[in-house]
Amino acid sequence: MPQPAKNTQAVVTRFAPSPTGYLHIGGARTALFNWLYARGRGGKFLLRIEDTDRARHTEAAVEAILDGLAWLGIDWDGDPGSQFSRRERHIEIANQLLAVAKAYRCYLTPEELTAARDKARADGVRFESPWRERDPSQAPDGAPFAIRFLAPRDGSTTIQDAVQGDVSFPNSALDDLIILRGNGDPTYNLAVVADDHDMAVTHVIRGDDHLNNAARQQQIYDALDWPAPVFAHVPLIHGGDGAKLSKRHGALGVEAYRDMGYLADGLANYLIRLGWSHGDDEIIPRDKALEWFNLAGVNKAPARLDLDKLNHINAHYVAALDDMEFVRLSVPFLEKADINLGTDNTARLERAAPFLKTRCATLADIVVVGAFLFLARPFTVEGKAAKPLRKDGAVDMLKEIKEILNDEGLWSTPEALEQRLQSLAAAKDIGFGAIGAPLRAALTAGRPSPSIGEVLYSLGRVESLARIGDQIHCQ
């Protein structure tokens, strides 16, 4: 199996998306693998927009791809290239192949082409244009023609793949592909070979759905007497059920994951582990990924998208955020949920940040996890949360708690508040639940919340005492 280039400075990889939509999760992984391989070896990572299909090309799609890469922290060398802008170069190479008899003019009309293909299929043989052997002078004057590559008939074409190993294709299965259409447009396989050669790409890392293309591209490299890059075809991502990845599995653009509250580092870490491994390491920071990533660690089996694992990894990165950064990133999700973030609510969120960020798998979770902070007073405690307040002695307990918590000296830390309540339970020789349950109901209305000391500290003395007072008076 080919090994990575020994001269690390010479490594050049590229990501070549089609600008027809968002940056798909599979494309993001491909870009990340290429970026890691090049950057980890001091090489270059290039971006080429494969925009030859002008009917489907949109500038909005190009911007979506660039924005998605930038958000993931994937930078590139130089300006993004445009395959369409190199059209004349592709035509030049097609004519170069024609001049050395490695290609030929095919004058088949669409009707003749259909008939010839149907006959080849019926006879169980490889389709070949009759113009492969025919003298072009026999064509009518001014007749339109395509240029076809003169593919070898016998033997096989072998791809030495850094992930798949040696993969051979019988040449009898590879027909004479068109490299220049009748309207003068170059085709994909010719353009890719030309661009990768001219950009000095050393490693082509892409999905294994391109493996068949690699055989055709290898033939073009050989015909031009150009060295082929190292190919590395990575198995595609499947859904959790093993089926081809689709939107129902979570096959979305990276901007959708961003909008759902995933962090760039969390998603990138998950994508790194989606089809590549480094021992049992699950959390792989960017610097370690750059140090460790290699093609030998890429799995041959398709990876499966697992949103639970993504949430687990992302939760690690959310918890690791600086408190104020967590607040800053959370605000848009709260605003989207129509939560009013005035001065008081913002202060509560800042105090609660250390306790809430460890309870969020995504930033969007703040809407539920932090809901207790933003309750408008006075609120009604309903459902199961009301039961502790309806128990005999609950209101008297709240009155005693309120009197104790009026002491400003207790509010220095969540631990100090919790310890004082524990002392109260011990003094009364009762379980802490007899204190914590009615107090939590009074403070949070049964919303998800951290420990009772952290709830009190997050709300602050004034708000906590006010909420307790509301429930005392309404019971």
Secondary structure, DSSP 4 states (H G I P E B T S, - for coil): -PPPPSSGGG-EEEE---SSSS-BHHHHHHHHHHHHHHHTTT-EEEEEE----TTT--HHHHHHHHHHHHHTT---SSSPEESGGGHHHHHHHHHHHHHTTSEEEE---HHHHHHHHHHHHHHTS----GGGTS-GGGSPTT---EEEE----SSEEEEEETTTEEEEEEGGG----EEE-TTSPBPHHHHHHHHHHHTT--EEEEEGGGHHHHHHHHHHHHHHT-PPPEEEEEPPEE-TTSSBP-GGGT--BHHHHHHTT--HHHHHHHHHHSSB--TT-----HHHHHHH--GGGB-SSPEE--HHHHHHHHHHHHHTS-HHHHHHHHHHHHHHTT----HHHHHHHHHHHHHHGGG-SSGGGHHHHTGGGGPPSS----GGGGHHHHSTTHHHHHHHHHHHHT-GGGTT-HHHHHHHHHHHHHHHT--THHHHHHHHHHHHTT---S-HHHHHHHH-HHHHHHHHHHHHHH-
